Amino acid sequence: MRHWVLVCAVLLASCVTRGKYDELKQKYDEAQKQLGERQTQIGDLHQRIAAEQAKAQALEAEIASAKQQLALLGEARTAKEAELAALQAEQTKLNDELANLLKDRSQLKESTDRLQQALLELNKRKVEAEKRVAEFKALLAKFKNLIDAGKLQVKLVDGRMVLVLPTDVLFDSGSAKLSKEGVEAVRDVTAVLKTMRDKRFQIEGHTDNVPIRTAQYPSNWELSSARALGVVKAMVEAGMPAEALSAAGYGEYHPSARNDSDAHKRENRRIEIVLVPDLSMLPGFEELKRVVEK
């Protein structure tokens, strides 16, 4: 460089004037200055480029980190979505179980209500049964003298209270007219029964299987019916309300024993005073009533 400057200086000294030299030197100095500025600018540019490259690398690192975080977030989202789906499935299962439990609870309540109703009905029947037993015992006590004298029996037949009076005590053979002893027996029985207010009684006549064929009684049906009506009239005369009584004749068709001996035939010849059950007190009466009223 210095060599070139010296050469130039010699050449200039030998070839150009002083003014021209100064002009050229000035231009040269300016060129050198500009060159220095350019080099400084280039250095600055290199620094800026290096800084921008560093920023770019930092951004690339951040982008890579962001991508990694985004991937992790995607995986976490997928896991959360799977967890949410599992929770929704579990919630659906729990809702179904809750619905079943509510249904079971409703059915259990209905079953409990039915059981409670059945228990109430059972208690009601128990009270009625105890009441009937008490009435039966009271009647036995009131009829004790007649029972002990062999003039009366008290039985339960098909759940009904039945007073049995042997017709041999009440009537002569083949007759429907009450004997004196029979009238007394009927009056004694009526004295007790008429105290049982709001009760109804059916007087039933029964015979043995020995046929009767007379002008007045062509068969045992007529005889048994006439005897039942005779007892009804005697009970009314003894103070029994007529509306509480009814009569029926069964002839020989409802025996209480086989007609294979005199003793059994005597047992079959009888008058039965049957306590007519109050249908409203029987189980299922309300249901039957609703069916009839439809």
Backbone bond lengths (Angstrom), bond angles and torsions (degrees), N, CA, C in turn:
res aa  C-N    CA-C-N  psi(-1)  N-CA   C-N-CA  omega(-1)  CA-C   N-CA-C  phi
1 M - - - 1.445 - - 1.516 110.79 -
2 R 1.339 117.33 -51.68 1.468 121.20 177.79 1.516 110.79 -61.06
3 H 1.297 115.50 -33.86 1.462 119.86 179.51 1.504 110.04 -65.63
4 W 1.231 115.70 -44.09 1.483 119.76 179.69 1.500 110.73 -64.82
5 V 1.348 115.95 -37.15 1.455 120.57 178.91 1.516 110.13 -64.83
6 L 1.335 116.89 -43.45 1.461 121.01 178.99 1.511 111.01 -62.28
7 V 1.327 113.53 -42.13 1.488 117.74 179.54 1.496 109.23 -61.78
8 C 1.287 114.41 -46.17 1.468 118.60 -179.40 1.524 110.50 -61.81
9 A 1.333 113.62 -39.80 1.466 117.24 -179.09 1.514 110.26 -64.61
10 V 1.339 117.45 -41.59 1.470 121.06 179.18 1.488 109.78 -62.81
11 L 1.339 113.28 -46.63 1.462 117.90 -178.59 1.514 110.51 -62.10
12 L 1.314 112.42 -43.65 1.453 115.59 -179.75 1.515 111.33 -65.88
13 A 1.318 114.74 -40.19 1.473 118.47 -179.88 1.494 111.55 -63.02
14 S 1.311 112.94 -31.58 1.444 116.25 -176.02 1.522 111.69 -92.17
15 C 1.311 115.76 -22.92 1.468 118.34 -171.34 1.511 113.99 -111.08
16 V 1.336 118.46 -30.55 1.462 119.96 -174.26 1.497 109.46 -118.21
17 T 1.325 111.82 167.70 1.443 118.37 179.40 1.506 108.52 -86.21
18 R 1.299 114.06 171.87 1.468 120.44 -177.96 1.516 109.61 -65.04
19 G 1.251 118.55 -40.05 1.475 121.45 -179.47 1.532 111.93 -64.34
20 K 1.313 110.59 -41.43 1.469 114.29 179.47 1.506 110.63 -66.92
21 Y 1.299 113.27 -36.98 1.479 118.29 179.56 1.521 110.17 -63.02
22 D 1.279 116.24 -46.76 1.461 119.20 -178.81 1.529 111.22 -60.88
23 E 1.350 111.64 -38.98 1.479 115.82 179.38 1.518 110.88 -63.26
24 L 1.347 113.81 -44.10 1.473 117.71 -178.57 1.524 110.46 -67.23
25 K 1.316 115.69 -38.10 1.462 119.22 -179.43 1.529 110.34 -65.01
26 Q 1.317 112.79 -40.16 1.459 116.66 179.08 1.520 111.05 -61.74
27 K 1.347 113.22 -42.82 1.467 117.52 178.22 1.522 110.75 -63.69
28 Y 1.346 111.21 -39.01 1.469 115.62 179.80 1.515 110.30 -63.57
29 D 1.295 117.57 -44.86 1.479 120.96 -179.37 1.534 110.54 -62.17
30 E 1.334 113.76 -40.35 1.472 117.23 178.51 1.527 111.65 -64.11
31 A 1.388 111.74 -39.41 1.475 116.07 179.05 1.523 110.10 -64.56
32 Q 1.359 114.36 -38.99 1.455 118.65 178.68 1.530 110.41 -65.29
33 K 1.285 115.00 -39.70 1.458 119.17 179.95 1.526 111.03 -65.05
34 Q 1.376 112.03 -44.52 1.464 116.57 178.85 1.527 111.32 -63.49
35 L 1.348 112.74 -38.55 1.460 117.54 178.85 1.520 109.96 -62.40
36 G 1.378 115.22 -42.65 1.470 117.93 177.88 1.521 111.74 -62.51
37 E 1.334 114.23 -41.31 1.474 117.67 179.10 1.512 111.20 -63.82
38 R 1.393 111.08 -39.67 1.478 114.95 179.90 1.530 110.52 -64.04
39 Q 1.339 113.65 -42.54 1.465 117.89 179.51 1.539 110.57 -63.45
40 T 1.379 114.41 -38.75 1.473 117.52 177.27 1.524 110.26 -63.86
41 Q 1.352 114.54 -42.85 1.461 118.16 178.04 1.526 111.66 -62.38
42 I 1.374 112.74 -41.39 1.472 116.39 178.97 1.521 109.80 -61.78
43 G 1.384 115.58 -41.60 1.467 119.06 177.58 1.513 111.49 -61.42
44 D 1.356 113.23 -42.64 1.478 116.67 177.68 1.518 111.04 -61.84
45 L 1.373 113.61 -42.13 1.473 117.41 179.30 1.523 111.47 -61.49
46 H 1.357 113.69 -42.31 1.471 116.68 178.44 1.540 110.64 -60.54
47 Q 1.331 116.11 -41.83 1.461 119.44 178.73 1.530 111.41 -63.76
48 R 1.349 112.52 -42.72 1.471 116.03 179.63 1.514 110.99 -64.72
49 I 1.373 114.15 -41.42 1.466 118.00 178.45 1.527 109.87 -61.33
50 A 1.352 115.22 -44.02 1.468 119.08 178.87 1.518 110.68 -60.85
51 A 1.369 115.38 -41.32 1.464 118.85 179.33 1.515 111.05 -64.99
52 E 1.387 113.93 -42.79 1.473 117.45 179.53 1.520 110.67 -65.73
53 Q 1.341 116.44 -38.37 1.463 119.47 177.09 1.538 110.73 -62.61
54 A 1.369 114.59 -39.94 1.464 118.69 177.99 1.529 110.13 -64.26
55 K 1.369 113.91 -41.44 1.466 116.79 177.05 1.519 111.21 -62.81
56 A 1.359 114.83 -42.90 1.465 119.19 -179.66 1.519 110.45 -61.19
57 Q 1.343 115.68 -43.52 1.471 118.67 177.87 1.531 110.84 -62.21
58 A 1.371 114.27 -40.88 1.461 117.88 178.87 1.535 110.50 -63.59
59 L 1.379 114.45 -42.06 1.466 118.23 177.73 1.518 111.72 -63.55
60 E 1.350 115.54 -41.28 1.464 118.66 177.91 1.519 110.89 -61.73
61 A 1.353 115.09 -38.63 1.468 119.02 177.62 1.533 110.23 -65.57
62 E 1.367 113.90 -41.78 1.461 117.41 177.93 1.528 111.12 -64.04
63 I 1.366 114.13 -41.94 1.474 118.07 178.59 1.526 110.86 -61.62
64 A 1.319 115.86 -43.27 1.464 119.94 178.55 1.522 110.65 -61.79
65 S 1.368 114.30 -42.89 1.463 118.42 178.41 1.526 111.11 -64.72
66 A 1.369 114.85 -40.43 1.464 118.87 178.85 1.522 110.81 -64.28
67 K 1.357 115.28 -40.73 1.471 119.02 177.57 1.524 110.89 -61.89
68 Q 1.333 114.51 -41.55 1.460 118.84 179.19 1.533 110.46 -63.98
69 Q 1.365 114.05 -44.94 1.468 117.78 178.35 1.535 110.99 -63.48
70 L 1.374 115.39 -39.51 1.461 119.54 177.93 1.530 110.93 -61.65
71 A 1.333 115.90 -41.18 1.466 119.99 178.09 1.530 110.30 -63.39
72 L 1.376 114.47 -43.07 1.465 117.86 178.58 1.533 110.84 -63.75
73 L 1.364 114.78 -40.66 1.462 118.27 177.91 1.527 111.08 -63.45
74 G 1.348 115.91 -37.89 1.468 119.78 176.91 1.520 111.17 -61.98
75 E 1.344 115.17 -43.93 1.464 119.20 178.79 1.529 110.41 -64.43
76 A 1.349 114.51 -41.87 1.468 118.50 178.77 1.529 110.83 -64.39
77 R 1.355 115.28 -38.95 1.472 119.17 178.45 1.528 110.53 -64.01
78 T 1.329 114.80 -43.22 1.470 118.70 178.53 1.532 110.56 -60.66
79 A 1.361 114.52 -43.27 1.468 119.02 179.44 1.525 110.42 -64.24
80 K 1.361 116.52 -41.32 1.458 119.84 179.73 1.530 111.06 -66.45
81 E 1.345 115.49 -39.38 1.460 118.67 177.93 1.528 110.77 -62.57
82 A 1.345 115.59 -41.72 1.463 119.63 177.37 1.527 110.28 -63.95
83 E 1.355 115.26 -41.99 1.467 119.63 178.46 1.530 110.51 -63.91
84 L 1.370 115.98 -40.92 1.454 119.96 178.57 1.517 111.42 -63.86
85 A 1.348 115.90 -41.78 1.468 119.65 177.58 1.521 110.84 -61.98
86 A 1.344 116.09 -40.75 1.468 119.78 178.19 1.526 110.77 -64.49
87 L 1.351 115.52 -41.73 1.462 119.30 178.27 1.525 111.59 -64.42
88 Q 1.351 116.60 -40.16 1.457 119.89 177.88 1.526 111.11 -64.07
89 A 1.341 115.60 -40.82 1.469 119.39 177.17 1.522 110.51 -63.34
90 E 1.340 116.12 -41.91 1.464 120.35 178.53 1.531 110.39 -65.04
91 Q 1.358 115.25 -39.52 1.459 118.51 178.19 1.526 111.08 -64.33
92 T 1.336 116.68 -41.85 1.464 120.35 176.85 1.515 110.75 -60.40
93 K 1.336 115.85 -43.39 1.473 120.61 178.47 1.526 110.62 -61.82
94 L 1.350 115.68 -44.70 1.468 119.62 179.66 1.527 111.14 -65.15
95 N 1.355 116.24 -37.78 1.465 119.35 177.24 1.525 110.92 -62.71
96 D 1.347 115.58 -42.07 1.472 119.98 177.68 1.529 110.37 -63.04
97 E 1.335 115.28 -43.90 1.465 118.69 179.50 1.526 110.59 -64.05
98 L 1.359 115.68 -39.11 1.460 119.43 178.54 1.525 110.81 -64.15
99 A 1.354 115.40 -42.22 1.462 119.10 178.09 1.520 111.00 -61.59
100 N 1.344 115.89 -42.09 1.466 119.64 178.33 1.527 110.96 -64.78
101 L 1.350 115.53 -40.23 1.460 119.04 178.47 1.525 111.44 -64.01
102 L 1.346 115.47 -41.71 1.462 118.91 177.85 1.521 110.98 -64.11
103 K 1.357 115.02 -39.35 1.467 119.16 177.34 1.525 110.35 -64.41
104 D 1.354 114.69 -45.83 1.472 118.67 178.39 1.526 110.33 -61.66
105 R 1.346 115.66 -38.97 1.469 119.50 -179.91 1.521 110.43 -63.75
106 S 1.365 114.71 -42.05 1.455 118.71 178.56 1.521 111.46 -63.59
107 Q 1.367 114.87 -43.57 1.456 118.88 178.47 1.521 110.83 -64.83
108 L 1.349 115.50 -38.57 1.464 119.45 178.84 1.519 110.41 -64.10
109 K 1.350 116.00 -40.62 1.469 119.54 178.29 1.524 110.43 -63.29
110 E 1.357 115.57 -43.44 1.462 118.80 178.70 1.524 110.23 -61.98
111 S 1.351 114.90 -43.15 1.466 119.02 179.43 1.523 110.57 -63.78
112 T 1.347 115.61 -41.37 1.466 119.59 178.70 1.522 110.96 -63.72
113 D 1.349 115.12 -42.14 1.469 118.97 178.51 1.526 110.40 -61.84
114 R 1.348 115.85 -41.72 1.466 119.07 179.00 1.529 110.73 -64.74
115 L 1.342 115.43 -40.56 1.462 118.74 179.29 1.525 110.95 -65.23
116 Q 1.333 115.50 -41.31 1.462 118.89 178.46 1.521 110.68 -63.77
117 Q 1.350 116.05 -41.21 1.451 119.57 177.72 1.517 111.17 -63.73
118 A 1.363 114.45 -41.76 1.467 118.77 178.25 1.525 110.97 -64.09
119 L 1.346 115.13 -38.06 1.471 119.18 178.50 1.523 110.80 -65.01
120 L 1.344 115.83 -42.09 1.461 119.38 177.51 1.525 110.69 -61.99
121 E 1.344 114.86 -42.35 1.463 119.17 179.02 1.524 110.68 -64.95
122 L 1.335 115.01 -39.41 1.465 119.14 178.89 1.528 110.75 -64.82
123 N 1.321 115.84 -43.30 1.463 119.16 177.92 1.521 111.22 -63.00
124 K 1.343 115.38 -38.18 1.456 120.05 178.30 1.532 110.06 -63.22
125 R 1.340 114.86 -44.26 1.469 118.77 178.67 1.520 110.82 -64.80
126 K 1.334 114.92 -36.58 1.463 118.58 179.31 1.519 110.58 -63.62
127 V 1.343 115.18 -43.92 1.465 119.65 178.85 1.523 110.26 -61.47
128 E 1.343 116.21 -43.78 1.462 120.15 179.21 1.519 110.75 -64.06
129 A 1.346 115.71 -41.49 1.468 119.20 179.29 1.522 110.77 -63.29
130 E 1.339 115.53 -43.43 1.470 119.01 178.60 1.525 110.64 -63.72
131 K 1.349 115.15 -35.85 1.463 119.06 178.16 1.523 110.48 -64.93
132 R 1.346 116.86 -43.44 1.468 120.58 179.27 1.523 111.02 -64.96
133 V 1.338 116.19 -39.87 1.472 119.82 178.23 1.524 109.94 -62.60
134 A 1.347 116.05 -42.07 1.463 119.67 179.46 1.526 110.64 -63.81
135 E 1.355 116.19 -41.61 1.460 120.00 177.73 1.525 110.81 -63.03
136 F 1.334 115.86 -41.48 1.468 120.42 -179.42 1.531 110.54 -62.80
137 K 1.341 115.72 -44.27 1.463 119.64 179.27 1.536 110.90 -64.47
138 A 1.339 115.67 -39.19 1.459 119.58 179.40 1.528 110.82 -64.21
139 L 1.334 116.37 -40.04 1.460 120.06 178.32 1.523 111.48 -65.65
140 L 1.327 115.31 -42.25 1.464 119.02 177.59 1.527 110.63 -56.90
141 A 1.318 115.41 -41.58 1.468 119.16 179.69 1.525 111.29 -66.41
142 K 1.357 116.64 -40.59 1.460 120.26 -178.43 1.533 112.15 -70.96
143 F 1.330 115.62 -31.44 1.469 119.93 -178.14 1.526 112.52 -96.08
144 K 1.318 117.08 12.18 1.467 120.90 -173.91 1.535 112.37 -56.09
145 N 1.332 117.11 -43.30 1.462 119.60 -177.69 1.523 111.46 -64.90
146 L 1.341 116.86 -43.38 1.470 120.25 178.85 1.525 111.26 -66.45
147 I 1.341 115.66 -38.34 1.464 119.75 179.15 1.526 109.66 -65.26
148 D 1.336 115.41 -45.78 1.466 119.33 -179.46 1.529 111.62 -63.81
149 A 1.351 117.09 -30.51 1.461 121.10 -179.64 1.522 111.94 -81.46
150 G 1.325 117.97 -3.57 1.458 121.10 -179.96 1.510 113.71 77.24
151 K 1.323 118.44 14.09 1.456 122.14 -179.35 1.537 112.87 -93.26
152 L 1.342 117.09 -9.66 1.467 120.17 -174.07 1.524 109.93 -152.49
153 Q 1.314 115.19 144.27 1.467 122.19 170.53 1.530 108.18 -125.84
154 V 1.310 116.43 144.92 1.473 121.49 175.50 1.522 107.44 -117.10
155 K 1.344 115.18 122.79 1.467 120.14 -176.10 1.531 109.87 -131.21
156 L 1.318 114.22 164.43 1.470 121.68 168.05 1.521 107.01 -114.04
157 V 1.313 116.67 116.84 1.459 121.98 -178.38 1.526 108.59 -123.36
158 D 1.341 115.90 118.07 1.472 121.16 -178.95 1.529 111.19 53.82
159 G 1.342 115.63 38.22 1.452 120.25 177.70 1.513 114.54 79.55
160 R 1.332 117.25 4.06 1.457 120.77 179.49 1.526 109.71 -109.32
161 M 1.341 115.89 144.39 1.461 119.95 176.11 1.527 108.36 -80.84
162 V 1.323 115.78 128.73 1.460 121.43 -175.81 1.531 109.00 -128.48
163 L 1.347 115.79 128.48 1.463 122.01 172.38 1.526 107.69 -100.12
164 V 1.308 116.34 124.05 1.465 121.11 -175.71 1.533 109.22 -109.71
165 L 1.356 115.33 122.23 1.470 121.02 175.75 1.530 107.73 -115.87
166 P 1.311 119.22 119.86 1.466 120.65 177.95 1.529 110.40 -62.51
167 T 1.320 116.81 131.74 1.475 119.62 -179.38 1.525 111.81 -67.99
168 D 1.352 116.94 -22.06 1.459 118.13 177.55 1.520 111.32 -63.97
169 V 1.337 116.62 -23.85 1.467 121.32 176.22 1.523 109.95 -82.39
170 L 1.341 116.32 -32.17 1.467 120.90 -172.84 1.530 113.65 -90.55
171 F 1.337 117.22 -37.62 1.453 121.03 -170.63 1.537 110.89 -131.11
172 D 1.313 113.89 155.15 1.462 118.90 168.59 1.517 108.20 -78.30
173 S 1.304 117.58 162.51 1.457 122.22 -178.20 1.525 110.59 -59.91
174 G 1.364 115.33 128.97 1.465 121.75 177.61 1.508 114.12 73.67
175 S 1.340 119.01 8.42 1.455 122.31 -177.65 1.518 110.68 -115.18
176 A 1.331 116.66 152.18 1.465 122.82 175.26 1.519 111.28 -110.86
177 K 1.339 117.08 9.24 1.458 120.99 178.58 1.521 109.15 -92.59
178 L 1.309 115.66 127.74 1.464 120.33 -178.51 1.529 110.45 -66.43
179 S 1.332 114.33 135.71 1.463 119.82 174.27 1.523 108.80 -75.56
180 K 1.350 116.12 168.18 1.454 120.28 178.10 1.521 110.40 -58.23
181 E 1.325 116.04 -43.81 1.474 120.15 178.10 1.510 110.33 -64.50
182 G 1.343 115.94 -36.81 1.459 120.34 178.94 1.507 112.24 -64.83
183 V 1.351 116.55 -41.92 1.467 120.07 178.63 1.520 110.36 -61.66
184 E 1.304 117.27 -41.94 1.458 120.97 179.40 1.532 110.91 -63.35
185 A 1.353 116.20 -42.87 1.468 119.65 179.78 1.523 111.14 -62.94
186 V 1.350 116.03 -42.57 1.470 119.94 179.49 1.521 110.23 -64.52
187 R 1.340 117.59 -40.63 1.466 120.39 178.61 1.532 111.54 -63.87
188 D 1.329 115.51 -39.93 1.473 118.83 179.26 1.536 110.76 -63.55
189 V 1.319 115.26 -42.50 1.476 119.10 179.07 1.527 110.29 -66.70
190 T 1.329 116.57 -42.91 1.467 120.86 -178.28 1.523 111.30 -62.81
191 A 1.320 116.88 -35.96 1.464 120.42 -179.40 1.524 111.28 -57.76
192 V 1.311 116.11 -32.50 1.472 120.07 178.63 1.525 111.03 -83.77
193 L 1.348 116.59 -45.76 1.466 120.31 -173.28 1.524 112.23 -66.82
194 K 1.324 118.10 -32.34 1.461 118.55 -176.92 1.529 112.34 -71.22
195 T 1.333 116.29 -12.50 1.471 118.99 174.64 1.535 111.47 -80.23
196 M 1.325 116.63 -14.08 1.478 121.23 179.77 1.526 108.65 -88.19
197 R 1.301 115.13 80.61 1.457 121.11 -175.80 1.534 110.14 -67.01
198 D 1.322 115.47 153.95 1.473 123.80 179.26 1.526 111.85 63.69
199 K 1.324 118.38 19.03 1.456 121.72 175.24 1.530 108.79 -109.57
200 R 1.314 114.91 148.86 1.463 120.60 178.07 1.525 108.84 -119.72
201 F 1.333 114.81 146.62 1.464 120.40 -176.54 1.527 109.41 -132.30
202 Q 1.313 114.82 140.01 1.462 120.47 173.53 1.526 108.22 -109.95
203 I 1.346 115.54 128.04 1.451 121.29 179.14 1.518 107.10 -95.12
204 E 1.337 116.39 118.24 1.459 121.91 -175.08 1.525 110.49 -114.15
205 G 1.351 115.97 129.16 1.451 120.82 177.10 1.523 110.79 -98.89
206 H 1.353 117.20 135.94 1.465 123.05 -179.76 1.537 108.59 -133.18
207 T 1.325 115.81 148.25 1.463 121.21 176.68 1.516 109.49 -128.85
208 D 1.355 115.53 174.25 1.451 119.31 170.53 1.522 107.89 -83.65
209 N 1.321 117.75 -170.15 1.459 120.07 -176.77 1.524 113.78 -95.02
210 V 1.321 116.89 10.61 1.467 119.31 175.91 1.523 107.24 -75.72
211 P 1.340 118.49 119.00 1.467 120.22 -175.04 1.517 112.46 -70.04
212 I 1.327 115.83 149.70 1.454 122.27 174.13 1.521 107.97 -124.88
213 R 1.294 116.02 133.33 1.465 120.36 -179.50 1.523 108.16 -137.81
214 T 1.294 116.34 88.64 1.459 121.83 176.78 1.515 108.03 -125.24
215 A 1.329 114.71 167.53 1.466 118.38 179.53 1.517 111.05 -61.92
216 Q 1.334 116.25 -36.39 1.472 120.52 -178.40 1.519 111.85 -79.26
217 Y 1.321 116.70 -37.13 1.465 121.27 -177.73 1.539 108.91 -129.85
218 P 1.330 117.08 89.12 1.464 120.12 -177.88 1.532 113.56 -63.33
219 S 1.368 117.19 -23.29 1.467 120.60 179.36 1.513 109.32 -151.03
220 N 1.316 115.06 173.61 1.470 119.88 178.69 1.527 112.63 -64.81
221 W 1.333 116.31 -22.62 1.469 119.05 176.33 1.525 110.51 -62.29
222 E 1.297 116.20 -49.45 1.462 119.17 179.91 1.529 111.13 -62.10
223 L 1.344 116.74 -41.91 1.458 120.17 -179.52 1.529 111.18 -63.69
224 S 1.339 115.90 -47.48 1.476 119.09 -179.11 1.522 111.50 -64.37
225 S 1.338 117.39 -37.81 1.471 120.90 179.03 1.519 110.72 -67.17
226 A 1.357 116.53 -42.03 1.468 120.12 -179.87 1.521 110.53 -64.14
227 R 1.303 117.51 -40.75 1.465 120.57 178.78 1.531 110.81 -64.73
228 A 1.344 117.31 -42.14 1.466 120.41 178.23 1.527 110.43 -61.11
229 L 1.342 116.98 -43.52 1.462 119.80 178.88 1.524 111.55 -66.16
230 G 1.335 116.36 -35.01 1.466 119.36 177.46 1.517 111.23 -63.11
231 V 1.321 117.64 -41.57 1.467 121.16 177.88 1.523 110.03 -66.44
232 V 1.346 118.08 -40.23 1.464 121.25 178.14 1.522 110.47 -58.22
233 K 1.350 117.48 -47.44 1.456 120.98 -179.44 1.531 111.07 -62.35
234 A 1.357 116.34 -41.38 1.464 119.78 179.58 1.529 110.74 -64.30
235 M 1.342 117.91 -36.88 1.463 120.84 179.19 1.524 110.97 -68.99
236 V 1.325 117.14 -38.54 1.462 120.39 177.82 1.525 109.62 -64.40
237 E 1.358 116.37 -43.16 1.465 120.38 178.08 1.525 111.38 -62.94
238 A 1.353 116.66 -26.32 1.471 120.53 179.87 1.521 111.94 -86.89
239 G 1.336 117.93 4.01 1.467 120.46 174.96 1.521 115.53 108.42
240 M 1.317 117.89 5.66 1.464 120.48 179.75 1.535 109.45 -80.00
241 P 1.362 119.22 131.64 1.467 120.65 177.33 1.528 110.31 -60.05
242 A 1.337 116.51 128.15 1.466 120.76 -177.15 1.524 111.79 -60.45
243 E 1.355 116.60 -34.43 1.473 119.49 -177.96 1.521 112.90 -68.62
244 A 1.325 116.98 -12.03 1.468 120.36 179.96 1.527 111.88 -90.74
245 L 1.350 117.01 0.54 1.461 120.03 -172.97 1.520 111.67 -122.66
246 S 1.331 114.52 150.61 1.459 122.04 170.33 1.523 106.90 -145.05
247 A 1.344 116.77 164.87 1.466 120.31 -177.01 1.513 110.00 -130.89
248 A 1.335 116.19 149.64 1.460 121.67 177.73 1.522 108.86 -149.58
249 G 1.341 115.24 144.23 1.465 119.73 176.56 1.517 110.00 -116.82
250 Y 1.335 117.01 125.94 1.458 121.81 -177.31 1.532 112.61 -107.77
251 G 1.340 116.90 -6.34 1.457 118.74 -176.69 1.512 110.95 57.78
252 E 1.349 115.93 -136.75 1.469 120.03 -179.40 1.522 113.04 -96.50
253 Y 1.356 116.74 11.02 1.463 119.63 -168.28 1.535 115.21 -91.14
254 H 1.312 117.86 1.01 1.471 120.83 173.26 1.523 109.12 -132.03
255 P 1.317 117.78 65.12 1.474 120.04 -177.75 1.519 110.82 -71.81
256 S 1.317 115.74 149.00 1.459 120.53 174.77 1.523 111.28 -94.32
257 A 1.345 116.09 -10.96 1.466 121.58 177.51 1.525 107.89 -150.69
258 R 1.313 116.11 164.35 1.458 119.35 176.33 1.541 110.61 -67.41
259 N 1.298 115.53 144.38 1.461 120.01 178.10 1.531 110.20 -87.08
260 D 1.330 116.21 54.80 1.464 120.58 -175.39 1.527 112.56 -110.77
261 S 1.334 117.43 5.59 1.462 120.47 177.40 1.523 108.76 -157.96
262 D 1.323 116.54 162.87 1.461 120.29 178.88 1.527 111.24 -61.86
263 A 1.340 115.74 -39.20 1.466 119.09 179.76 1.526 110.88 -63.28
264 H 1.344 117.46 -43.15 1.463 121.19 179.54 1.520 111.10 -68.00
265 K 1.344 116.68 -38.22 1.465 118.82 177.71 1.522 110.60 -65.33
266 R 1.303 116.70 -38.06 1.460 120.78 177.13 1.527 110.64 -63.90
267 E 1.306 116.05 -36.80 1.476 120.75 178.03 1.521 110.90 -66.41
268 N 1.322 116.19 -35.35 1.470 119.84 -179.20 1.529 112.43 -74.41
269 R 1.338 117.66 -24.72 1.467 120.51 177.58 1.535 108.00 -81.08
270 R 1.330 115.74 100.22 1.473 118.10 -170.11 1.524 111.04 -154.79
271 I 1.314 114.83 159.63 1.464 123.32 167.57 1.526 106.40 -111.80
272 E 1.333 117.09 128.99 1.469 121.86 177.69 1.521 109.11 -113.26
273 I 1.300 114.56 127.49 1.474 120.26 173.30 1.528 106.44 -102.54
274 V 1.336 115.35 108.98 1.468 121.54 -171.61 1.529 109.96 -103.96
275 L 1.320 115.90 127.09 1.462 120.71 174.49 1.529 108.20 -73.13
276 V 1.314 117.04 113.61 1.467 121.38 -178.43 1.524 108.45 -72.98
277 P 1.331 118.09 123.51 1.473 119.63 -177.74 1.514 111.97 -68.71
278 D 1.318 114.94 145.44 1.465 121.48 174.71 1.529 107.60 -79.10
279 L 1.344 116.39 109.24 1.465 119.68 -175.14 1.519 112.57 -61.34
280 S 1.340 116.85 -27.74 1.466 119.11 -179.17 1.518 112.32 -66.97
281 M 1.331 117.00 -16.70 1.459 120.94 179.93 1.521 112.25 -95.42
282 L 1.328 115.72 -4.66 1.462 118.80 -177.63 1.526 110.56 -80.74
283 P 1.348 117.43 150.22 1.468 120.61 177.50 1.530 111.02 -60.87
284 G 1.315 115.89 137.29 1.465 120.44 177.16 1.515 114.23 82.92
285 F 1.356 118.12 5.00 1.460 119.84 -177.11 1.525 111.43 -61.66
286 E 1.336 117.24 -43.61 1.464 120.26 -178.21 1.516 111.04 -61.60
287 E 1.349 117.29 -40.34 1.460 120.95 178.48 1.521 110.49 -64.04
288 L 1.343 116.11 -44.26 1.463 120.16 178.07 1.532 111.10 -61.86
289 K 1.314 115.83 -39.50 1.448 120.55 179.55 1.520 111.10 -62.22
290 R 1.328 117.24 -42.73 1.459 120.79 179.26 1.523 111.09 -64.73
291 V 1.334 116.82 -37.97 1.466 120.18 178.37 1.524 110.62 -63.62
292 V 1.321 116.09 -43.29 1.470 120.59 -178.26 1.534 110.66 -66.69
293 E 1.333 117.17 -36.24 1.459 120.93 -175.11 1.513 113.30 -79.92
294 K 1.340 118.64 -7.43 1.465 120.35 179.79 1.532 110.76 -69.38
